[in-house]
Amino acid sequence: MKRLSLLSRQRTDWLPIGSAIRAAVRELKVRDGILTIFVPHTTAAVTINEGADPDVLADLTRALDRIVPWNADYAHAEGNSAAHIKASLIGSSVRVPVREGELHLGTWQEIFFCEFDGPREREVWVLADPL
């Protein structure tokens, strides 16, 4: 397992982590297998989406804010219920195939760490299951 340390810059932040995941694949010496990329936080998530057009992330942010506004009638005392809900909607892990030492992603795909309660120091865990 490889632990990656991240620093988000704002409350909602989409950090592209594909290059760090590729480095982890090399460090873990994965030739062929499946990676699990896991976020061990309850107000952050990980997803795969388009990495070429930044408008996609802006649209995702606006859509999530419409679905789950920051200020609503939430009971959670810490005041970050929206972040918990968004993290649950996006999810805490993704799985990515590795083939011949390379991530096997689509042309436009990027792996994003999704911050919903930043700025904060965070971790992403990369686990490899060789084939």
N, C-alpha and C positions, 0 to 999 in steps of 0.2 A: 504494500500500500504506500502511496505517496500523498503527503499532505501539502496542499498549496495554500499559502497565505495571501489574502487579498485585503485591500482597503477601498471601501466604497467612498464616494465623494459627496453624495447627497441622499435625501430620503429615498427616492426611487432612482436606481442606477442599474444600467445594463452593461456589465463588463464582459467584453469578448475574452474568452479564456482558451480558445482553440490552440494558440501557440504554446501556452503553458501545458496544456494536455498533451500536445505532441512531444514536448520535452520530457514529460513524465513517461510517455510510451518508450522513448529512447532509454531513459534512466532505468525503467523497470524491465527493459530488454524484452518487450512483447513483440513477437514476430507475427503471430496469428492468434486471434482471440477476441474476447469481448471485454470492453472496459465498462465498469460502472462508475459513473461520476456522481458523487453524493454530497449533498449540502447538509451538515449537521446543525442546522439552525431552524428555528420555528418561524422566523420572519424574513427568510430568504429562500431562494429556489434556484433551479437550474433548468434551462430549456435549450432546444435547438431550433433556430429559425434563420431567416435570411440575414446575412451579414454584409451584403453589398449596399443596400439602400438604408440609410439611417432613418428614413421616414417610417419604415416598418416598426422600429422600436418606439418612435414617437406615437404612432398609431396604437401600438400595444399599450403604452402608458395611458393614453387618453381613454381607451376602451376599458381598461382595468379600473381607472379612476371613476368612470361613469357607473360601472357595475358595483364597485366597492369604494364609496367615497371615504375619505379620511375621517370626517366628522359625521357620525350618524348615532343612532340610539344603541350603542354598544355597551355591554355590561363590564367588560374586562377593565380592571382598575388601572392598568398601566397606560391606557390610552393609545395602544397600537394595534387594536383589533383588526383594522383594515390590513395591516401588514401580515398578520397571521392568516387572514382569509385569502389574500392574494398568493401567499406562499403555498397554501393548500391547493388553490386552483391550478397553479403552475406545476408544482410537484418538487419533491426533494431529490430526485435522481433521474438520470437518463442513462441509456446503454448505447454504446457505439462499437461497431465492429472494427477490428484492426486486421488489416490484410497486408502481408509482406512489410510489416513495421510501420504502416501508414494508417491514419484514421480513414475509415471508409464512409465518407460523408458525401452528400450531393453537392453539385457545383456551387450553389449559392449558400449552403448551410454553414453556420457558425454556432459554436457552443457559447451560451451566455450564462454568467452568474447573474442572478436577478436579486437586487437589493430592494427591500420594501420598507426598511426601518433604519436608514442610514443617517449620516455616515457612521460606519463601524469597521472594525477589524474583523475579518471573517476567515473561514477555512473552507476549502473544497477537498474532498477525499477522492482519490483515484485508485480504484481496485481493478486488478487485471485477472481475468479468467482465461488462461491460455487454452488453445484448442489442441 
